[in-house]
Amino acid sequence: MSLQGILILIIVGMIAGWLAGVIWKGRGFGLVPNIVIGIVGSFVGGFLFRLLGIAAHNLVGSIAAALAGALVLLFVISKIRR
């Protein structure tokens, strides 16, 4: 993966983390942790989408995959913290 691809992945992850925090309705972990979760979630979401056979070829699809991964991570982390 090129440096440009990695930077785009990080930016998409940041957007997805912020959106996941908004969707999670205050049950997130704050702005910075949600952004980090979004970046990690972009990897998880991409993996999950590939397992399901869903292709994300554009920016909106990439954000959707990262958002799905971030929401899954927020769910798992919230269950672990209890």
N, C-alpha and C positions, 0 to 999 in steps of 0.2 A: 504494500500500500504506500502510496506517495505521501509526501508531507502535506500536500493540499488535501488529500483524502482524509488524513488524520485530523487536520484542522476543521474540515467540514463536519466530521463525525463529532468532534468536541462541541462545536457550535450547535449542531442539531441536538446533542445530548443536553446542553444547557437549556435550550428552549423546551425540550421535553420534560426536563426536571422541574422547570418553573411551572409548566402546564400541569404536571402531575400534582404539584403542591396546591395549585388552585383547585383542581378537581377533587383532591383529597379533603378539601374543605377544613383547613385548619388543623387536621390531624397529621400533617406532615411534620418535618423535623426542622423547619426554618429554611430560609432562602438558600444559603450556601450548601447545607447538606442535601437539600432537594436537587440542587444543580449537580452535585457530585453523583447522587443516585441516578439522575437523568443521564449522565455520561456513561455510567456503568450499565444503566438500563438500555442504552442504545446498542450495546453489544448483546445483551440478553434478548432484546426485542428482535434484533437482526437474526439471531440464532433461532428464536421461536418462529419467526416468519418463514425462515428457510425450512424448518421442520414441517410446517404446515403447507409448504409449497406456494406461499404467497410472495410475489416479487414486488419490491419497492424500488422503482426505477427513477423516481423524481423526488424533489425535496419534500413534498407533502407526504409521500409514502414513507420516506425515511423518518420524518417527524412522527408519523403514526406508529411505525415500528418501535422507535425509541420511547414514545409515550407509553405504549403497551408494556414494554420492558420495565420502564420506570414504575408504572403502577403495580406490576407484579412484584417488583422489589420492595416498594413501599408496603404492600400487603404482607409480604413475608417478614420484613423487618418489624412491622408493627405486631405481628403474632409472636415473634421471638422476644420482643421487649416486654411482653406481658408476663 
